[in-house]
């Protein structure tokens, strides 16, 4: 059975990261941890340190992407929550519906994947690889 080690991050879908930073970094005082751009899917990921969990700002960089469509239909807001696990491939298969397709990706230089289930109670779940000894303050940029 997969053990969810800890909550890694809460992802917020935003139209403009720089504008969102005015609130999350400048007004709430959350320190900027890191920013990266991924090729596939084309997104900008920005991580803010909220003490024991990251807040991830998720900005689509392609107007034709699924994330951009979600923004157009639903607006900005909570996109997913991500748990740290020992083995992402095993966790995603185990937590997804039987026979559901799985896709692995990356973020912060580590393997990640989304759980594919029809009964997530409205919450999208992602898993990312963390070692048992890793804490938020020891995570690589």
C-alpha positions as CSV (number, residue, x, y, z in Angstrom):
1,X,0.0,0.0,0.0
2,X,1.3,3.4,-0.9
3,X,2.2,5.7,1.9
4,X,1.6,9.4,1.4
5,X,4.6,10.8,3.2
6,X,3.5,14.4,3.4
7,X,1.7,17.2,1.6
8,X,4.2,18.6,-0.9
9,X,2.4,21.4,-2.5
10,X,-1.0,23.0,-3.2
11,X,-1.2,24.2,-6.8
12,X,-3.1,27.3,-7.8
13,X,-3.8,27.9,-11.5
14,X,-3.1,31.5,-12.4
15,X,-3.2,33.6,-15.6
16,X,-0.1,35.6,-14.8
17,X,2.5,34.5,-12.3
18,X,4.0,38.0,-11.8
19,X,0.6,39.4,-11.0
20,X,-0.1,36.5,-8.6
21,X,3.2,37.1,-6.8
22,X,2.1,40.6,-5.9
23,X,-0.5,38.8,-3.6
24,X,1.1,35.6,-2.5
25,X,4.7,36.9,-2.1
26,X,4.3,40.6,-1.5
27,X,1.1,40.8,0.5
28,X,1.0,37.4,2.2
29,X,4.8,37.4,2.7
30,X,5.5,33.9,1.4
31,X,9.2,33.7,0.3
32,X,9.9,32.7,-3.3
33,X,11.6,29.3,-3.4
34,X,12.1,28.7,-7.1
35,X,10.6,29.1,-10.6
36,X,10.9,26.8,-13.7
37,X,9.5,26.5,-17.1
38,X,8.5,23.1,-18.5
39,X,8.4,22.3,-22.2
40,X,5.7,19.6,-21.8
41,X,3.2,20.7,-20.8
42,X,4.3,24.3,-21.5
43,X,3.9,25.8,-18.0
44,X,5.6,28.1,-15.6
45,X,5.8,26.6,-12.1
46,X,6.6,29.0,-9.2
47,X,7.1,27.7,-5.7
48,X,6.5,29.7,-2.6
49,X,7.6,28.5,0.9
50,X,4.6,28.3,3.2
51,X,6.6,26.7,6.1
52,X,5.7,23.0,5.8
53,X,4.3,23.0,2.3
54,X,4.9,24.8,-1.0
55,X,2.3,26.9,-2.7
56,X,2.8,26.3,-6.5
57,X,1.6,28.9,-8.9
58,X,0.8,27.1,-12.2
59,X,0.7,29.3,-15.3
60,X,-0.1,27.8,-18.7
61,X,2.3,29.1,-21.4
62,X,0.2,28.0,-24.4
63,X,-3.2,29.5,-25.1
64,X,-4.3,26.2,-26.7
65,X,-3.4,23.9,-23.7
66,X,-5.8,22.1,-21.5
67,X,-4.7,24.3,-18.6
68,X,-5.5,27.4,-20.6
69,X,-8.9,26.0,-21.4
70,X,-9.5,25.3,-17.7
71,X,-8.7,28.9,-16.9
72,X,-11.1,30.1,-19.6
73,X,-13.9,27.9,-18.3
74,X,-13.4,28.0,-14.5
75,X,-11.0,30.9,-13.8
76,X,-8.1,31.0,-11.4
77,X,-8.0,28.9,-8.3
78,X,-7.1,25.6,-6.8
79,X,-5.9,23.2,-9.4
80,X,-4.5,20.2,-7.4
81,X,-2.8,19.0,-4.2
82,X,0.4,17.0,-4.4
83,X,1.6,14.3,-1.9
84,X,5.1,13.1,-1.6
85,X,5.6,9.3,-2.1
86,X,8.4,6.8,-2.3
87,X,7.5,5.6,-5.8
88,X,5.4,7.7,-8.1
89,X,4.7,5.1,-10.8
90,X,3.5,2.6,-8.1
91,X,1.4,5.3,-6.3
92,X,-0.2,6.6,-9.4
93,X,-1.3,3.1,-10.5
94,X,-2.5,2.1,-7.1
95,X,-4.4,5.3,-6.4
96,X,-6.0,5.6,-9.9
97,X,-9.1,3.7,-11.0
98,X,-8.3,0.1,-12.2
99,X,-7.1,0.2,-15.8
100,X,-7.0,4.0,-16.0
101,X,-4.2,5.4,-18.1
102,X,-1.4,7.0,-16.2
103,X,1.1,9.7,-17.3
104,X,4.3,10.7,-15.6
105,X,5.9,14.1,-15.7
106,X,8.4,16.2,-13.7
107,X,8.7,19.3,-11.6
108,X,11.6,20.5,-9.5
109,X,13.8,17.8,-11.1
110,X,11.7,14.9,-9.8
111,X,9.2,12.4,-11.1
112,X,5.6,13.3,-10.7
113,X,2.2,11.9,-11.9
114,X,-1.5,12.6,-11.6
115,X,-3.9,10.1,-10.1
116,X,-6.6,9.3,-12.6
117,X,-9.9,8.6,-10.7
118,X,-13.5,9.3,-11.2
119,X,-14.1,9.7,-7.5
120,X,-11.7,12.3,-6.1
121,X,-14.5,14.4,-4.6
122,X,-13.6,17.3,-6.8
123,X,-9.9,17.3,-5.9
124,X,-7.2,16.5,-8.4
125,X,-4.3,14.5,-6.7
126,X,-0.7,14.5,-7.9
127,X,2.1,12.4,-6.4
128,X,5.8,13.4,-6.4
129,X,8.9,11.5,-5.4
130,X,10.4,12.4,-2.0
131,X,12.8,10.4,0.1
132,X,11.9,9.5,3.7
133,X,14.5,11.8,5.1
134,X,13.6,14.8,2.9
135,X,12.1,17.9,4.5
136,X,10.8,21.0,2.8
137,X,14.0,22.9,3.8
138,X,16.3,20.3,2.2
139,X,14.5,20.1,-1.1
140,X,16.5,21.1,-4.2
141,X,15.6,24.2,-6.1
